[in-house]
Structures are given as structure tokens and as C-alpha cells.
Amino acid sequence: MSETPPNTLQYRFDGPEDAPVLILGPSLGTTWHMWDRQVPELSKHWRIFRFDMPGHGGAPAYPSGSVTELARRLLVTLDGLGVQRFGFAGCAFGGALGMELALRHPERIASLALIAASPRFGTADEFRQRGVIVRTNGLDPMARTSPERWFTSGFAAAQPAITEWAVQMVRTTDPGCYIAACEALAAFDVRAELGRIGVPTLVLAGSDDQVTGPAEARTLVAGIPDARLAVVPGASHLVPVEQPAAVTDLLVRHFSTAWQPAFDSSTGQMAIPAISAAPVKPVLAPPPSTAPVAEIGPAAAQPVPLGGRPDPYDAGIKVRREVLGDAHVDRALASADEFSGDFQEFVTRYAWGEIWDRPGLDRRSRSCVTLTALVAGGHFDELAFHTRAALRNGLTPVEIREVLLQAAVYCGVPAANSAFKVAQQVIREETTPQE
């Protein structure tokens, strides 16, 4: 195990010191112990490296707000240990981390396994909503509902000790680090980049996973050039815990037969491994021969105005979605017609691309200013969705209350009275845990 400075991760090794390194990446809300049942067999062949995400499993609570930042911390940790090249198997958030490493640091990855993973996990709104709930209610709502997200109902009923262990894993996670990880998943989207993952990849899903199930797995297989699919029957989202023997067997076979050799910088070439003649069990399907069901091309380039300054529209639409949520922005853009379309473009480009994207104030401060201005102007329809935005930007209900009390002094009691009614309803809707 390790002592953990802020720029690295808490880790442990298992297995022979001279064996190739295989990294096992955890899911959001779990610890390295989710892989306990795989380690005895995997450590016969590889030196197993496991790590905890910040604030998980007692790891120091240094939040990491993006998958890219967590990948950087992992590589700093590995560099300090002299580990340059490795296989990587990641579950859910761990799968996002594996894709990030394969895309940004392909020279480090020898082989990849993506378990219960997706190139985009749900919608940004869903994960930001989780952050709002945790910020207001703590982690108990997430902990209580984790068994139904992670396990089939039959497994949860038959294994109460494991179910309670799962609940406690989430409950003991640092809330700030959990919220930061939700923000990281909200921003994660590599759908347009899957074709650049160049290592042999096993994509593994539980047949009953309602979070990232076989449909998301097939999207990965369709997009990654050298990928095979394995669907594990009778398993939900936390497949390594629910079906440990099946997952272990699949990982052993994949990493034993699909380990890409290192790039030789002296010759500029890479050795091509021989194709294994070992039979493949029916559960593993070869890469599909058909084209992907859907292809997502790069975003159309926006024009650069005269004067050479980049058009702020791209930044504006990104910030607008992050602050107000995809659903709200989609509704606004869909309702735009020939009469109102120019106004929507104007708001995106100048309000969101020019002002909200300026570095002089953080988004929490901008939300405080915006709420106050809307109260002063009596714009209570907009106050509703900017209250939602304020919660996404990290303001707590208590802080929003203080902003409205301050506004009552300077904007008038009647305006603040209306504002409290609007904000109270929004806060109730946004912070009530979904059972």
C-alpha cells in the first residue's frame, strides 16, 4: 500500500514483482476491494496494481474533476513506481479512465478491458443532478439505491452481506470527491474518438445491466477497431462482484492472448503478435463486420470573425449546456424558428460565450449575481431555471437562501417574496432523492 500526496493515488500491488503489470480500475463509489475475487487468479500471471479514487476507501480527499485529471494522477503514480507499460481493466468509471489512457497515452497501454462502460455515461444532466442531491442530502440517498443499480434483484436478496458492503462503500466515500467524479462523468464523451483506440480491447457487460448494458457495449465494439464483446448472463452493473468467476476467466483469456508489444523507438516499428490458435468460447463474439450503427462526426467548425478572434459560439453552447442542462438548452433551441433563431444564437454567443465564459469570476459567483439581478428585474420564469443552474454550479440551498435574503434588502421585499416561492419549489424538486 501507499502514502498518498495530492498529485498521486492510493494504491496496492499483488503478485510477483517481475510479472507484467495489470491495472484494475474501480467504479464510482467503490474501492479496490471490488476486485478482491479476481486477484488470486490474476496475480498468478500478472503483477496486479489496484488504486482507489480520491476520497474513496479512505484515500485522501483531493477531488479530481475530470477523467483527464485522474488519468494524469494515475500516470504520475505509475511513473514514480517505474511502471511504464501495462494492461488495464476498468469497470464503469474505471472504463472511462481506460479509454482516456488509450486515447491520450497509447504508448502506455498494452491491452484493454472495458467493463460496464460506455463512451458517454447517460447524460450530463443526470450526473449533475446526482451532485445536487449529494451536496444537499449527503451520500445516503446514493448509498441506499446503489444495490438496485449495481446488482440483480436475485443477487441482492441472496447476498445481503455483499449488498450491505456495497451500501457502506458508498456511504463512507467523501461527498466532495463523489460530486467531483460525477462532474467528470458528466463531461466525458469519446463517442467520436473510439476509432483511435488502437489496442486489443475486450468489452464486457452484464446481461441485466440497466446502467451501461449490452447496448452501450455494442456501441464500443462497433467503434473500436480491435474489440470483442462478452456478455455475462445473470449480472448487472458491478459484474466483477456479481459474477466473479466468469469475469476472471474472461480477463485471463483476454490478457493472455491480446497483449500488444511495446513500440520500439530505435527501429520505429512495432512487432505484430501472432494470432492465437486457442479456441474461443461462444460467449466471446468477434468484432462486427458491419459498419457502426451510427457515426458521430466532429462538430462543424465555426467561422472566425474579422480581426482573428475565435467565434465564441462554440464556447457559449458548451457553457450554456453545462450551466442550464442539456434538456433546457435542447428545448430552447428546438423551439427557435425563423423569428427567434437569431436571438438564440445571440444569447449563446454573447451571454454564454462572452460573459459566462470569462475567467474573472467563477460560476458560483456568477450564479449569485444572476439570481440577484433576476430578482431585481422581476424575471421569475428565468429565476426558476437559474436556481437549477445555481445548484449545478455548486451553490447549496442555504447559500441560495442567503442570496435571496440579501436581495430582499436591496431589491425589495415583494420581489424577494416571489423569488422565495419560485426558488423553494425548484430546490424541493432538484434535491429530493429519487427512490
BALUMBA-302457 format. One record per residue (C-alpha): residue number from 1; x, y, z. Coordinates in steps of 0.2 Angstrom, whole numbers. Example, Ala and Ser with C-alpha at 12.3 -4.5 7.8 and 13.67 -1.06 7.14 Angstrom:
2
num, xx, yy, zz
1, 62, -22, 39
2, 68, -5, 36
// end
This chain:
435
num, xx, yy, zz
1, 0, 0, 0
2, 5, 18, -1
3, 6, 35, 7
4, -3, 47, -5
5, 2, 65, -9
6, -11, 76, -18
7, -5, 73, -36
8, -5, 54, -34
9, -17, 40, -30
10, -18, 27, -16
11, -13, 10, -22
12, -8, -8, -19
13, 2, -21, -28
14, -2, -40, -28
15, 8, -53, -37
16, 26, -57, -42
17, 37, -41, -44
18, 44, -47, -61
19, 27, -50, -69
20, 19, -38, -82
21, 8, -25, -73
22, -11, -26, -75
23, -21, -12, -68
24, -38, -14, -61
25, -49, 2, -61
26, -64, 4, -49
27, -81, 10, -52
28, -88, 27, -45
29, -92, 24, -26
30, -82, 8, -24
31, -65, 4, -18
32, -51, -8, -24
33, -59, -21, -15
34, -72, -23, -29
35, -58, -34, -37
36, -54, -45, -22
37, -62, -61, -30
38, -51, -58, -46
39, -34, -55, -38
40, -30, -73, -33
41, -31, -80, -51
42, -25, -64, -60
43, -10, -62, -48
44, -3, -79, -54
45, 0, -71, -71
46, 2, -53, -68
47, 8, -40, -55
48, -9, -33, -50
49, -10, -14, -47
50, -26, -8, -39
51, -30, 10, -34
52, -43, 20, -25
53, -51, 36, -32
54, -49, 51, -22
55, -60, 51, -6
56, -64, 33, -9
57, -59, 19, 3
58, -51, 30, 15
59, -40, 38, 1
60, -36, 57, 4
61, -50, 68, -2
62, -41, 78, -16
63, -56, 79, -28
64, -52, 76, -46
65, -65, 85, -58
66, -61, 77, -74
67, -56, 60, -81
68, -41, 68, -89
69, -35, 74, -72
70, -37, 57, -64
71, -28, 49, -78
72, -14, 61, -75
73, -13, 57, -57
74, -13, 38, -61
75, 2, 41, -73
76, 11, 51, -60
77, 9, 37, -48
78, 15, 24, -60
79, 30, 35, -66
80, 35, 36, -48
81, 35, 17, -47
82, 44, 14, -63
83, 29, 7, -72
84, 29, 12, -90
85, 18, -1, -99
86, 3, -10, -93
87, -13, -19, -96
88, -29, -10, -90
89, -46, -17, -85
90, -58, -4, -79
91, -76, -5, -73
92, -88, 9, -77
93, -78, 25, -71
94, -63, 14, -72
95, -68, 10, -90
96, -69, 29, -94
97, -51, 30, -87
98, -45, 16, -98
99, -52, 24, -114
100, -44, 41, -109
101, -27, 32, -107
102, -29, 23, -123
103, -33, 39, -132
104, -21, 51, -124
105, -7, 39, -119
106, -7, 24, -131
107, 11, 20, -129
108, 7, 15, -111
109, -7, 3, -114
110, -3, -15, -120
111, -21, -22, -119
112, -38, -15, -113
113, -54, -22, -105
114, -69, -11, -103
115, -82, -17, -91
116, -99, -10, -89
117, -93, 5, -99
118, -99, 17, -111
119, -91, 31, -122
120, -104, 43, -114
121, -112, 38, -97
122, -130, 44, -98
123, -132, 62, -100
124, -123, 77, -92
125, -139, 82, -83
126, -141, 65, -74
127, -123, 66, -66
128, -125, 85, -62
129, -142, 80, -54
130, -133, 67, -43
131, -121, 81, -37
132, -135, 92, -32
133, -143, 78, -22
134, -127, 73, -13
135, -122, 92, -10
136, -139, 94, -1
137, -143, 77, 7
138, -126, 69, 8
139, -122, 52, 1
140, -135, 42, 10
141, -148, 43, -5
142, -134, 36, -17
143, -129, 23, -4
144, -147, 16, -2
145, -150, 15, -20
146, -133, 8, -25
147, -139, -11, -24
148, -153, -9, -37
149, -141, 0, -49
150, -126, -12, -46
151, -134, -30, -44
152, -149, -40, -50
153, -163, -42, -38
154, -160, -60, -35
155, -141, -57, -31
156, -146, -43, -19
157, -158, -54, -10
158, -147, -69, -9
159, -131, -60, -4
160, -137, -47, 10
161, -119, -46, 17
162, -112, -41, 0
163, -127, -29, -3
164, -123, -20, 14
165, -105, -20, 10
166, -109, -10, -6
167, -120, 2, 3
168, -106, 5, 16
169, -93, 8, 2
170, -104, 22, -5
171, -109, 29, 12
172, -90, 31, 18
173, -85, 40, 2
174, -80, 58, 3
175, -95, 68, -3
176, -84, 82, -12
177, -74, 68, -21
178, -90, 59, -26
179, -98, 76, -33
180, -81, 79, -42
181, -82, 62, -50
182, -100, 65, -56
183, -94, 81, -64
184, -80, 71, -73
185, -93, 58, -80
186, -104, 72, -85
187, -91, 80, -96
188, -84, 63, -103
189, -89, 59, -121
190, -77, 50, -133
191, -90, 44, -145
192, -82, 52, -160
193, -64, 46, -155
194, -67, 27, -152
195, -59, 23, -169
196, -42, 29, -162
197, -41, 16, -149
198, -28, 5, -156
199, -25, -9, -143
200, -34, -25, -142
201, -50, -22, -132
202, -62, -34, -123
203, -79, -26, -120
204, -88, -34, -106
205, -106, -31, -100
206, -119, -39, -88
207, -134, -45, -97
208, -146, -37, -85
209, -136, -20, -83
210, -148, -6, -84
211, -135, 7, -82
212, -122, 3, -95
213, -128, -14, -103
214, -126, -23, -119
215, -132, -9, -130
216, -118, 3, -124
217, -106, -12, -125
218, -110, -15, -143
219, -108, 4, -147
220, -90, 2, -140
221, -87, -14, -150
222, -93, -6, -166
223, -82, 9, -164
224, -66, 2, -158
225, -56, -7, -172
226, -49, -22, -162
227, -63, -26, -150
228, -73, -41, -145
229, -89, -42, -135
230, -93, -53, -119
231, -110, -53, -111
232, -111, -61, -94
233, -128, -69, -90
234, -136, -65, -74
235, -126, -50, -70
236, -130, -31, -68
237, -118, -16, -67
238, -105, -22, -55
239, -101, -38, -65
240, -84, -42, -56
241, -93, -43, -39
242, -109, -52, -45
243, -101, -65, -57
244, -83, -66, -51
245, -78, -82, -59
246, -84, -78, -76
247, -76, -61, -76
248, -59, -68, -70
249, -60, -81, -84
250, -63, -69, -97
251, -49, -57, -91
252, -36, -71, -90
253, -40, -76, -108
254, -40, -59, -115
255, -24, -53, -107
256, -15, -69, -110
257, -19, -69, -129
258, -20, -50, -133
259, -5, -41, -126
260, 2, -28, -139
261, 21, -27, -138
262, 29, -11, -135
263, 34, 2, -148
264, 52, 1, -152
265, 59, 19, -153
266, 76, 13, -160
267, 68, 5, -176
268, 52, 15, -177
269, 42, -2, -178
270, 31, -12, -168
271, 31, -31, -168
272, 15, -39, -173
273, 10, -53, -162
274, 5, -70, -169
275, -14, -74, -169
276, -18, -86, -155
277, -24, -103, -161
278, -33, -106, -145
279, -52, -109, -147
280, -63, -95, -142
281, -78, -99, -131
282, -95, -94, -138
283, -98, -80, -125
284, -84, -70, -135
285, -90, -63, -151
286, -78, -57, -165
287, -78, -39, -170
288, -94, -35, -180
289, -91, -35, -199
290, -104, -22, -202
291, -101, -3, -200
292, -106, 6, -184
293, -125, 9, -182
294, -122, 27, -180
295, -107, 38, -183
296, -104, 54, -174
297, -93, 66, -184
298, -83, 81, -177
299, -93, 97, -174
300, -94, 109, -188
301, -81, 122, -187
302, -87, 139, -183
303, -82, 154, -193
304, -68, 165, -186
305, -74, 184, -187
306, -64, 198, -194
307, -50, 203, -183
308, -44, 185, -180
309, -53, 182, -163
310, -61, 165, -162
311, -80, 165, -163
312, -87, 162, -145
313, -102, 152, -151
314, -93, 135, -148
315, -88, 140, -130
316, -105, 148, -127
317, -115, 132, -131
318, -104, 122, -121
319, -105, 133, -106
320, -124, 135, -108
321, -127, 117, -108
322, -115, 114, -93
323, -124, 128, -83
324, -143, 126, -88
325, -143, 107, -93
326, -145, 99, -110
327, -164, 97, -108
328, -166, 115, -106
329, -155, 120, -120
330, -162, 107, -131
331, -180, 114, -128
332, -174, 132, -131
333, -165, 128, -147
334, -179, 116, -154
335, -192, 130, -151
336, -182, 143, -161
337, -189, 147, -178
338, -185, 160, -191
339, -192, 174, -180
340, -182, 169, -164
341, -167, 159, -171
342, -156, 174, -172
343, -160, 178, -154
344, -155, 161, -148
345, -139, 162, -157
346, -136, 180, -150
347, -139, 173, -132
348, -127, 158, -135
349, -113, 168, -142
350, -113, 184, -131
351, -121, 180, -114
352, -114, 162, -113
353, -98, 163, -124
354, -93, 181, -120
355, -99, 184, -102
356, -101, 167, -93
357, -85, 160, -100
358, -74, 175, -94
359, -61, 169, -81
360, -64, 184, -69
361, -77, 176, -59
362, -81, 158, -55
363, -98, 150, -59
364, -104, 151, -41
365, -101, 169, -41
366, -109, 172, -57
367, -124, 162, -51
368, -126, 174, -36
369, -125, 189, -47
370, -138, 182, -59
371, -150, 177, -46
372, -149, 194, -38
373, -152, 203, -55
374, -167, 192, -59
375, -175, 196, -43
376, -172, 215, -46
377, -179, 214, -63
378, -194, 203, -58
379, -189, 189, -70
380, -196, 175, -61
381, -198, 162, -75
382, -179, 164, -78
383, -176, 164, -59
384, -183, 146, -59
385, -170, 139, -72
386, -156, 149, -65
387, -160, 142, -47
388, -157, 125, -55
389, -141, 132, -63
390, -135, 138, -46
391, -137, 121, -39
392, -127, 113, -53
393, -114, 127, -51
394, -111, 121, -33
395, -122, 133, -23
396, -131, 125, -8
397, -149, 128, -4
398, -143, 138, 11
399, -132, 149, 1
400, -146, 152, -12
401, -157, 157, 3
402, -144, 170, 9
403, -143, 177, -9
404, -162, 180, -9
405, -161, 187, 9
406, -148, 199, 3
407, -159, 203, -12
408, -174, 207, -1
409, -164, 222, 7
410, -159, 230, -10
411, -172, 224, -22
412, -187, 225, -11
413, -197, 213, 0
414, -211, 210, -13
415, -199, 204, -26
416, -190, 193, -14
417, -206, 185, -8
418, -210, 180, -26
419, -192, 174, -28
420, -193, 163, -12
421, -208, 154, -19
422, -200, 151, -35
423, -183, 145, -28
424, -191, 134, -14
425, -201, 124, -27
426, -186, 122, -38
427, -175, 117, -23
428, -188, 104, -17
429, -189, 96, -35
430, -170, 96, -38
431, -164, 90, -21
432, -177, 77, -17
433, -169, 59, -19
434, -177, 48, -32
435, -182, 32, -24
// end
